[in-house]
């Protein structure tokens, strides 16, 4: 008879999944006002590109945008065209 025994430590250790919280902010830096916040819970690290368009759209509804600054993660031509328009 073979006894299959796995320790409780090992079963608890293998089921641990790291969950991250992504925070994206649209702000007016000159007036020091936060205009838009997007909080998203994701199971793994992922690109923030899906949050850029809603943040820019909602921020531009409250304040007209003159300069846009973002991470290197948002640096592609599609996002550049969207922000310019």
MARTIPA-839852 format. One record per residue: x negated, y, z negated of N, C-alpha, C, O, CB in turn; residue number from 0; residue in one letter. Coordinates in nm, 3 decimals, padded with zeros to 5 digits, always signed. Last residue first. Glycine has a CB too. Example, Ala and Ser with C-alpha at 12.3 -4.5 7.8 and 13.67 -1.06 7.14 Angstrom:
2
n.x_n.y_n.z_ca.x_ca.y_ca.z_c.x_c.y_c.z_o.x_o.y_o.z_cb.x_cb.y_cb.z_pos_code
-01.285_-00.225_-00.708_-01.367_-00.106_-00.714_-01.290_+00.003_-00.787_-01.341_+00.114_-00.804_-01.408_-00.060_-00.572_1_S
-01.319_-00.569_-00.780_-01.230_-00.450_-00.780_-01.320_-00.330_-00.780_-01.424_-00.332_-00.846_-01.131_-00.447_-00.905_0_A
END
This chain:
85
n.x_n.y_n.z_ca.x_ca.y_ca.z_c.x_c.y_c.z_o.x_o.y_o.z_cb.x_cb.y_cb.z_pos_code
+00.482_+06.410_+03.054_+00.619_+06.440_+03.100_+00.705_+06.481_+02.984_+00.823_+06.511_+03.002_+00.681_+06.321_+03.171_84_X
+00.259_+06.345_+02.896_+00.258_+06.467_+02.978_+00.398_+06.507_+03.023_+00.429_+06.626_+03.031_+00.170_+06.447_+03.100_83_X
+00.336_+06.099_+02.786_+00.318_+06.215_+02.697_+00.318_+06.345_+02.777_+00.373_+06.445_+02.731_+00.186_+06.202_+02.619_82_X
+00.346_+05.938_+03.020_+00.464_+05.956_+02.935_+00.452_+06.080_+02.847_+00.547_+06.157_+02.835_+00.486_+05.832_+02.847_81_X
+00.081_+05.945_+03.109_+00.188_+06.002_+03.194_+00.312_+06.030_+03.110_+00.375_+06.134_+03.126_+00.223_+05.906_+03.311_80_X
-00.043_+05.814_+02.895_-00.082_+05.950_+02.930_+00.027_+06.019_+03.012_+00.061_+06.135_+02.988_-00.214_+05.950_+03.008_79_X
+00.074_+05.559_+02.906_+00.100_+05.646_+02.791_+00.063_+05.791_+02.820_+00.132_+05.882_+02.773_+00.024_+05.596_+02.668_78_X
-00.037_+05.475_+03.151_+00.109_+05.479_+03.133_+00.147_+05.570_+03.016_+00.242_+05.648_+03.026_+00.166_+05.337_+03.110_77_X
-00.313_+05.471_+03.105_-00.256_+05.572_+03.194_-00.104_+05.584_+03.178_-00.050_+05.694_+03.192_-00.291_+05.539_+03.338_76_X
-00.409_+05.439_+02.759_-00.389_+05.385_+02.894_-00.310_+05.486_+02.976_-00.249_+05.578_+02.921_-00.316_+05.247_+02.889_75_X
-00.471_+05.435_+02.450_-00.539_+05.498_+02.563_-00.520_+05.416_+02.691_-00.605_+05.334_+02.727_-00.689_+05.514_+02.532_74_X
-00.389_+05.342_+02.210_-00.287_+05.400_+02.297_-00.345_+05.457_+02.426_-00.272_+05.520_+02.503_-00.213_+05.510_+02.223_73_X
-00.621_+05.269_+02.078_-00.525_+05.164_+02.113_-00.420_+05.214_+02.213_-00.369_+05.136_+02.292_-00.455_+05.112_+01.987_72_X
-00.742_+05.494_+01.995_-00.794_+05.433_+02.117_-00.699_+05.324_+02.167_-00.697_+05.293_+02.286_-00.934_+05.375_+02.093_71_X
-00.473_+05.702_+01.869_-00.586_+05.610_+01.859_-00.632_+05.564_+01.996_-00.568_+05.591_+02.098_-00.550_+05.490_+01.772_70_X
-00.389_+06.044_+01.964_-00.357_+05.906_+01.926_-00.485_+05.824_+01.918_-00.593_+05.871_+01.955_-00.258_+05.842_+02.029_69_X
-00.237_+06.355_+02.001_-00.358_+06.285_+01.961_-00.317_+06.146_+01.915_-00.223_+06.130_+01.837_-00.436_+06.362_+01.847_68_X
-00.118_+06.611_+02.204_-00.093_+06.478_+02.150_-00.225_+06.409_+02.120_-00.314_+06.406_+02.204_-00.010_+06.394_+02.249_67_X
+00.002_+06.941_+02.199_-00.115_+06.854_+02.201_-00.076_+06.719_+02.141_-00.008_+06.715_+02.038_-00.236_+06.918_+02.123_66_X
+00.261_+07.036_+02.206_+00.161_+07.103_+02.289_+00.036_+07.017_+02.303_-00.031_+07.021_+02.407_+00.126_+07.240_+02.230_65_X
+00.605_+06.966_+02.180_+00.468_+06.917_+02.169_+00.376_+06.998_+02.260_+00.409_+07.025_+02.375_+00.461_+06.768_+02.206_64_X
+00.861_+07.112_+01.981_+00.797_+07.100_+02.113_+00.650_+07.060_+02.095_+00.580_+07.112_+02.008_+00.808_+07.233_+02.193_63_X
+01.034_+06.917_+01.740_+00.934_+07.020_+01.767_+00.880_+07.004_+01.909_+00.855_+06.891_+01.952_+00.818_+07.014_+01.663_62_X
+01.246_+06.731_+01.769_+01.245_+06.828_+01.660_+01.152_+06.946_+01.686_+01.186_+07.060_+01.658_+01.206_+06.761_+01.531_61_X
+01.190_+06.589_+02.001_+01.327_+06.639_+01.982_+01.331_+06.745_+01.870_+01.411_+06.838_+01.877_+01.422_+06.521_+01.948_60_X
+00.932_+06.502_+01.971_+00.955_+06.612_+02.065_+01.098_+06.666_+02.056_+01.123_+06.779_+02.099_+00.927_+06.565_+02.208_59_X
+00.973_+06.290_+01.794_+00.899_+06.408_+01.749_+00.924_+06.526_+01.840_+00.938_+06.639_+01.793_+00.749_+06.378_+01.743_58_X
+01.109_+06.106_+01.953_+01.175_+06.163_+01.835_+01.105_+06.288_+01.785_+01.169_+06.382_+01.738_+01.182_+06.061_+01.724_57_X
+00.909_+06.054_+02.152_+01.043_+06.102_+02.189_+01.111_+06.170_+02.070_+01.164_+06.280_+02.084_+01.130_+05.985_+02.239_56_X
+00.692_+05.958_+02.002_+00.677_+06.080_+02.082_+00.813_+06.139_+02.116_+00.831_+06.260_+02.109_+00.598_+06.051_+02.211_55_X
+00.812_+05.726_+01.892_+00.756_+05.830_+01.805_+00.745_+05.961_+01.881_+00.784_+06.066_+01.829_+00.617_+05.787_+01.751_54_X
+00.884_+05.572_+02.120_+00.987_+05.624_+02.029_+00.937_+05.735_+01.937_+01.011_+05.829_+01.908_+01.041_+05.512_+01.944_53_X
+00.614_+05.538_+02.231_+00.721_+05.608_+02.304_+00.833_+05.656_+02.211_+00.875_+05.772_+02.222_+00.779_+05.518_+02.412_52_X
+00.467_+05.390_+02.030_+00.427_+05.523_+02.076_+00.542_+05.599_+02.141_+00.565_+05.715_+02.107_+00.312_+05.512_+02.175_51_X
+00.533_+05.131_+01.964_+00.582_+05.238_+01.877_+00.555_+05.377_+01.932_+00.615_+05.474_+01.885_+00.520_+05.226_+01.741_50_X
+00.406_+04.968_+02.140_+00.551_+04.965_+02.142_+00.612_+05.075_+02.055_+00.730_+05.108_+02.070_+00.601_+04.829_+02.097_49_X
+00.135_+05.000_+02.080_+00.190_+05.065_+02.198_+00.342_+05.067_+02.199_+00.402_+05.159_+02.255_+00.140_+04.997_+02.322_48_X
-00.003_+04.878_+01.883_+00.095_+04.977_+01.841_+00.161_+05.046_+01.958_+00.237_+05.142_+01.939_+00.029_+05.080_+01.752_47_X
-00.066_+04.525_+01.894_-00.084_+04.660_+01.944_+00.029_+04.751_+01.897_+00.141_+04.707_+01.874_-00.091_+04.660_+02.097_46_X
-00.111_+04.342_+01.587_-00.058_+04.358_+01.721_-00.079_+04.501_+01.766_-00.105_+04.589_+01.684_+00.092_+04.319_+01.728_45_X
-00.171_+04.097_+01.344_-00.212_+04.226_+01.400_-00.171_+04.233_+01.546_-00.194_+04.139_+01.621_-00.366_+04.248_+01.384_44_X
+00.130_+03.924_+01.245_-00.012_+03.931_+01.279_-00.043_+04.069_+01.332_+00.047_+04.149_+01.361_-00.050_+03.823_+01.383_43_X
+00.394_+03.980_+01.162_+00.321_+03.868_+01.103_+00.172_+03.869_+01.133_+00.093_+03.820_+01.052_+00.380_+03.739_+01.153_42_X
+00.500_+04.310_+01.068_+00.459_+04.216_+01.172_+00.381_+04.102_+01.108_+00.308_+04.124_+01.011_+00.375_+04.287_+01.282_41_X
+00.721_+04.563_+01.010_+00.656_+04.448_+00.947_+00.627_+04.345_+01.055_+00.717_+04.298_+01.124_+00.746_+04.387_+00.834_40_X
+00.699_+04.910_+01.045_+00.732_+04.783_+01.108_+00.655_+04.673_+01.038_+00.536_+04.689_+01.009_+00.700_+04.786_+01.261_39_X
+00.808_+05.236_+01.041_+00.748_+05.130_+00.961_+00.795_+04.998_+01.019_+00.914_+04.976_+01.040_+00.786_+05.142_+00.808_38_X
+00.767_+05.551_+01.155_+00.813_+05.420_+01.200_+00.736_+05.316_+01.120_+00.614_+05.307_+01.129_+00.790_+05.400_+01.355_37_X
+00.863_+05.886_+01.122_+00.793_+05.772_+01.063_+00.852_+05.644_+01.118_+00.975_+05.631_+01.127_+00.802_+05.775_+00.907_36_X
+00.827_+06.226_+01.218_+00.882_+06.093_+01.245_+00.796_+05.987_+01.178_+00.674_+05.996_+01.177_+00.892_+06.067_+01.396_35_X
+00.713_+06.457_+01.104_+00.839_+06.465_+01.181_+00.905_+06.329_+01.197_+01.028_+06.319_+01.189_+00.812_+06.525_+01.318_34_X
+00.552_+06.607_+00.845_+00.573_+06.476_+00.908_+00.710_+06.479_+00.973_+00.811_+06.500_+00.906_+00.561_+06.358_+00.804_33_X
+00.367_+06.902_+00.860_+00.500_+06.844_+00.843_+00.502_+06.709_+00.913_+00.459_+06.697_+01.028_+00.611_+06.938_+00.900_32_X
+00.167_+07.105_+00.884_+00.156_+06.995_+00.789_+00.292_+06.936_+00.754_+00.328_+06.922_+00.637_+00.086_+07.041_+00.663_31_X
+00.153_+07.285_+01.085_+00.244_+07.318_+00.975_+00.240_+07.214_+00.862_+00.302_+07.234_+00.757_+00.387_+07.329_+01.028_30_X
-00.041_+07.150_+01.238_-00.060_+07.291_+01.202_+00.028_+07.331_+01.085_-00.016_+07.404_+00.996_-00.030_+07.380_+01.322_29_X
+00.059_+06.895_+01.280_-00.060_+06.911_+01.198_-00.079_+07.056_+01.154_-00.128_+07.082_+01.044_-00.183_+06.862_+01.273_28_X
+00.342_+06.732_+01.276_+00.296_+06.864_+01.319_+00.180_+06.899_+01.227_+00.201_+06.930_+01.109_+00.412_+06.972_+01.314_27_X
+00.351_+06.380_+01.352_+00.340_+06.494_+01.261_+00.302_+06.621_+01.333_+00.238_+06.618_+01.438_+00.240_+06.464_+01.152_26_X
+00.453_+06.054_+01.341_+00.448_+06.170_+01.429_+00.452_+06.294_+01.341_+00.546_+06.312_+01.264_+00.566_+06.170_+01.532_25_X
+00.313_+05.743_+01.254_+00.362_+05.874_+01.210_+00.349_+05.974_+01.323_+00.247_+05.979_+01.392_+00.285_+05.923_+01.085_24_X
+00.346_+05.406_+01.170_+00.318_+05.503_+01.276_+00.386_+05.634_+01.238_+00.501_+05.635_+01.196_+00.368_+05.452_+01.416_23_X
+00.236_+05.128_+01.009_+00.294_+05.260_+00.985_+00.250_+05.351_+01.098_+00.130_+05.371_+01.119_+00.251_+05.317_+00.847_22_X
+00.289_+04.790_+00.960_+00.237_+04.892_+01.050_+00.311_+05.022_+01.023_+00.434_+05.025_+01.016_+00.253_+04.849_+01.199_21_X
+00.198_+04.542_+00.745_+00.292_+04.651_+00.763_+00.224_+04.755_+00.849_+00.115_+04.803_+00.818_+00.338_+04.712_+00.625_20_X
+00.160_+04.189_+00.782_+00.108_+04.324_+00.781_+00.221_+04.425_+00.794_+00.327_+04.394_+00.849_+00.006_+04.343_+00.893_19_X
+00.122_+03.886_+00.625_+00.216_+03.974_+00.693_+00.168_+04.117_+00.674_+00.139_+04.159_+00.562_+00.362_+03.956_+00.640_18_X
-00.031_+03.577_+00.639_-00.047_+03.719_+00.608_+00.051_+03.800_+00.691_+00.060_+03.783_+00.812_-00.192_+03.766_+00.634_17_X
+00.082_+03.285_+00.500_+00.077_+03.365_+00.622_+00.065_+03.510_+00.582_+00.142_+03.560_+00.500_+00.203_+03.341_+00.711_16_X
+00.022_+02.982_+00.354_+00.007_+03.126_+00.336_-00.006_+03.192_+00.472_-00.095_+03.159_+00.550_-00.115_+03.158_+00.247_15_X
+00.023_+02.710_+00.369_+00.145_+02.779_+00.411_+00.135_+02.930_+00.398_+00.232_+03.001_+00.428_+00.262_+02.730_+00.331_14_X
-00.209_+02.610_+00.259_-00.193_+02.604_+00.405_-00.071_+02.679_+00.454_-00.063_+02.710_+00.572_-00.183_+02.460_+00.449_13_X
-00.174_+02.637_-00.018_-00.278_+02.714_+00.050_-00.257_+02.716_+00.201_-00.286_+02.818_+00.265_-00.416_+02.654_+00.017_12_X
+00.018_+02.453_-00.090_+00.045_+02.595_-00.108_-00.053_+02.681_-00.030_-00.016_+02.789_+00.018_+00.041_+02.632_-00.255_11_X
-00.121_+02.219_-00.032_+00.004_+02.249_+00.040_+00.041_+02.396_+00.026_+00.090_+02.456_+00.122_+00.119_+02.161_-00.012_10_X
-00.340_+02.241_-00.212_-00.362_+02.237_-00.067_-00.234_+02.271_+00.010_-00.240_+02.345_+00.108_-00.414_+02.099_-00.026_9_X
-00.214_+02.238_-00.465_-00.297_+02.351_-00.425_-00.312_+02.355_-00.273_-00.299_+02.461_-00.212_-00.436_+02.343_-00.493_8_X
-00.099_+01.989_-00.475_-00.010_+02.105_-00.467_-00.088_+02.229_-00.425_-00.034_+02.316_-00.356_+00.059_+02.129_-00.602_7_X
-00.257_+01.738_-00.273_-00.248_+01.821_-00.393_-00.159_+01.942_-00.369_-00.146_+01.991_-00.257_-00.387_+01.866_-00.438_6_X
-00.103_+01.461_-00.142_-00.168_+01.587_-00.111_-00.149_+01.677_-00.232_-00.039_+01.689_-00.285_-00.110_+01.652_+00.020_5_X
-00.104_+01.124_-00.089_-00.091_+01.226_-00.191_-00.171_+01.349_-00.147_-00.290_+01.340_-00.118_-00.139_+01.174_-00.330_4_X
+00.001_+00.831_+00.005_-00.027_+00.960_+00.066_+00.000_+01.069_-00.037_+00.115_+01.100_-00.068_+00.060_+00.982_+00.194_3_X
-00.120_+00.517_-00.047_-00.051_+00.626_-00.114_-00.095_+00.757_-00.049_-00.213_+00.790_-00.048_-00.080_+00.625_-00.268_2_X
-00.066_+00.214_+00.096_-00.142_+00.338_+00.105_-00.059_+00.448_+00.043_+00.057_+00.469_+00.078_-00.179_+00.372_+00.252_1_X
-00.084_-00.117_+00.000_+00.000_+00.000_+00.000_-00.090_+00.125_+00.000_-00.178_+00.140_-00.085_+00.096_-00.002_-00.122_0_X
END
